[in-house]
C-alpha cells in the first residue's frame, strides 16, 4: 500500500515529473545552440555578411580573371611563395599594366567590403565558444577566425600589389615628363604626357632601354625624338632596382602573403570538413577554395592564374550554401 499512496495522492506529481524530461534535453539544446549560427538560423548580421560576400565575390570573379591574363613570362626557378622548389622552368609574375591596376583595385575594394562581416562572424563565434565551450563551438570559432585572416591577408596583399604598381608607374611617368619638359621646354603638355605614358608603360613591363627609348621617341613626335629618349632614360632610372620603396616591399612580401592566404583557406576548409552541420556544397567549395589558393601561391604558368580564379569562383558559389 505504501507505493500506491504516492501515486494516487499527488496526482500533480506525475505531471510535474514528466515535465522534468523537458529539463533533461537542456544540455543537448546548449550544445546545439551555437550550431544555429553556423548555417541553420543565421542572424541578420550574418545574412548581411553573406549577401556582401556573394556580391563582392561575384565581382571578384571578373576582376581576378582580368588580372590572371596580365602576366609576364620568363625562365627561372619555380617557387611556392618565396620557397625555391629547386626546379627550373617557365614562370609567371603579375604584369604592371593598366588593366591589371584596375582589376587589382576592384579586387582589393571587394576584399575590404568583406572585412566587417568576416570580423563580426569571427567575434560572434569566438564569443559563443567561450560562453558554451564544446568541440563544435571551438571548431566554428577556428573556422571563422581563419576566414577573417584570409580576408585580411587578401586586403593586405591586394593593397600592397596595387600600391607598388601605381607608385612605380607614377614615378616612371613623372621622371619621364620632367626630363622631356626640361629638354624641350617648347613642347606641349600633351606631348609631355604622351612621352610619360609611353616610357612608363614600357618601363613597368620590364622593357629594355632601347624599347623604352623608341616608344618615347615615337610618342614625342617629329623634331622631339631626342627629348623623348631623354625622358625614357629618366623613367628607366626611376625604375632601377625594383623602383619605389613601396614596389620593392610588394615584391618582397607579396609571395609570402600568398602562402599565408593558402594556409588560412586550408584552415577554414578543415574547419568546414569537421563541421557535422556543413552541407556537401559547403565542404566541396571550401576544399576547392583552399586548393585554388595553394595553386595561386606558385609561379607556374596557368596553374597560378587558374588557381586564383578558381579560388574566387569557389568562394562565390560557397556563399550560397
N, C-alpha and C positions, 0 to 999 in steps of 0.2 A: 504493500500500500504506500510505502514511502516514495517510491518512484512515481506513483500515479498522481499524488497530490501536486507536485511541481508542474505537471502537465496541464491539470485542469484549473488550478487556482490562478496562475499568472498567464492568462491567455495572451496578454500583450507581449509576453516574453518571447514566444516563438516569432512574433512579427519583428521584435527588436533584434533577435539573434539572426534571423535571415538577413536583416539589414547589415549585419557585420560582414557577410561575404562581400557586400558592396565596398566595405573598407579594405578588404583583402587585396583587390586589384590595384589599390593606390600605388604600391611600389611599381607595378607594371606601367601605370599611367605616367609616373615620374620618368621612367626610362624612355617612354615613347614621346613625351612632350618635346624634348629637344629635337626629336627627329622630324617633327612637323615643319619647322622652318627649312629643313633640307629640301623640301620639294612638295609636300602634300598640301599644306596650308600656308603659303608664303604671306608675310605681312606686306603692307602696301609699299614699304621702302624696298623690300626685296623685289616686288613686282616692278617697281620703277627702275631698279638697277638692271633687272633682266631686259626691260624694254630698251634701256640705253645700250646695253651690251648687244642686243640684236641689231639696233640701228647702226651703231658705230662699227661693229664687225662687218656688217653688210657693206659699209662704205670702204672699210679697210681691204676688203677682198679686191676691189678695183685699184685702189692706190698701191697696194702691195704688188699686184700683178704688173702695174706700170713700172714700179721700181725694180721688179725682177728682170725686166728687159733692158735696163740701163746698167750694163756691166762692162768692165774691161777684162779681157782675157790675156793671160801671159803664162809662160812656162816658169815653174817654180815649185817649192816644197808644198805638199798638201798638208793642211793643218786642220785641227779641230780647235776652234778658238785660237789661242796662241800656242797651242801644243803642237809641236812638229811631229808628224807621224813617221818621218824618215823616208817617205815616198816622194817621188818627183813626178810631175805631170802638168797638164793644163789646169790653171787655177782661174778663179774669177774674184773680182773685187767690185764694189759699187762704183759706178761712174758718176762724176760730178757734172751732170747735165741739167738743163732747165727742167725737163720732165721729172728727173729724179728728185730735184729740190722741191718741186710742187708736190709730188707724191709723198715725199718724206714729211712735208709739213702737214698734209692731210692725215697721214697715219699717226703722227705724233699727237695731233689735236684729238683724234679719236681715242687714243690711249688715255690722254688727260681727262677726257669726258667720262671714262670708265672708272677713274680713281675713286671718286666719292662713294659710288655704290660698292666697289670692292672693299673699301675701308670699313663701310658700315657692316657688311656681311662678316668680315673678319672680327670686328669688335663684338658683334652680337654673338657669334659662335664661341668666341673665347670666353665671353661673359657667361654664357649658358654652360660651358664646360666647367667653370668654377662653381656655378650655382648647383648644378646637378652632375657631379663627376661620374663618368662612365666611359667605357671604351668607345661607344658610338659618338658621344658628345666630344670626346678628345679627338677622334678621327675627323669629325666635321670641322672642328677648330683648326686642325692642322691643314685640312684641305683649303679652307677659305683663306687662311694666312698665306699659304703657298700661292694661291690665285692673286692675292693682293701683291705679293712680292713680284710675281710675273708681270703684272700690270705696271707696277712702279719701275721695274727694270726696263720694260719696253719704252716707257716715257723717258727714262734716262738715256737709253741708247739712241732712240729716235731724235731726242733733243740734241744730243752730242753730235750725232752724224749731221743733222741739219745745220747746226751752228758752225761746224767745221767746214762744210761745203759752202755755205753762204759767205763765211768770213774769208775763205780762200778766193772765191770768185770776186768778191768786192775788193780785196787787197790787190789782186792782179789787175782788175779793171781800173781802179784808182791810180795805180802806178803807171799803167799804160796811158791813161788820159793825161796825167800830169806831164809825163815825158813828151808826149806828142804835142801838147799845147806849148810847152817850152821850146820845142824845136821848130814849131810852125805857129807862131802866135797869130798869124793872119787867117789861119784855118777856122772854119765854122765850128760851132759847138756840136752840130750834127756829125761832122766828120770825126771829131774827137770821140764822140760816143760810139761811132762805128768801129773805130780802131780799138777802143777799150773793150768792146763786146767781142770782137774777133780774136784779139790777143788773149783775153781772159778765157774765152770758151775753149780755145785750143790748149791753153796752158793747163787748166784744171783737169783736162783729159790726159795729160802727160805728153802732149805734143812736143816734138823735137824743136830745137832752136830754129831750124830752117822752116819748118812747117808754121810756126808761130809768126816768123818774120814775113813769110809770103802771104799769110792770111791778113796780117795787119796792113801790109803794103797795098793789097787789093782793096781793102776796106777804105784806106785813106783816099784813094783816087789819084788821078793823074797829077803829077807835079809834087805830090806829098808822100811819095813812096818811102823816101829816106826817113822822114819824120815818123811814118808808120812803123818802120823797122826799129827805130829807137824806142818807140812805145812798146813793141813786143819784147825787146831786150829788158826793159824795166819790169814788165809783167813777169818775165821768166825769173828775174832776180827776186821778186816778191814771193814767188812760189818755191824758192830754193829750200832744200832740207825739209820738205813737208809743208811749207807755207807758214801760216799763222800759228800761234801757240794753241789756239782752240782746235785747229785742224790736226795738229800733232797729237794733242790729247785724245781726240776722237780716234785717230789711227792706233793709238796705244791701248785705249781701254775698251773700244767697241768689241773687239773679238772676245775679250773676257766676259763682257756683258752678255754676248750671245750664249756662251756656255752657262752663265748664271740663269738666263731665261730658260734654257733647256732643263736645267736642274729643277727650277721652280715648277715648270709644267709637268715634269716627271713626278714630282712630289704630289702635285694636285691630282694627277691621274691615278697614282697609287691610293690616294685617299678615296677617290671615286670608286675604284675597284673594290675597296674594302668596305664600302657603304652598302649594307644589305638592302637599303631602300632605293638605291640608284637603279634607274631603268637601264635596259640594254643599250638604248641610244646614247645615254649619258656616258656609259662605260666605253663604248666604241669611240665616240667623238673625243673624249678625254685622252684616250690612248693614242689616237691619230694626231691630236694636237701635240702631245709630247714627242712622238716620233718625228713630226714635222719640225719641231723646234731643234731637235738633235741634228737633223739633216741640215737645217739652216745655219747651224754653228760651224759647218765645214766651209771650205772654199773650193769645193768640187763643182765643176760646171754642171748645170741642170739640177744636180742634187740639192745644192744650196738654194737656188731660186725656187725650185718646186717645193722644197721643204717649207720655206717661208709662206708661200701662197697656200699650201695645203693646211698648214697650221692655223692660219687665219680663217680659212673656209670652214675647217672643222669646229673652231670656236664659235663661228656664226651659227652653224647647224646645232651645236650643243646647247646654245641658249634657248632652243625651243623644247628641250626635254626637261 
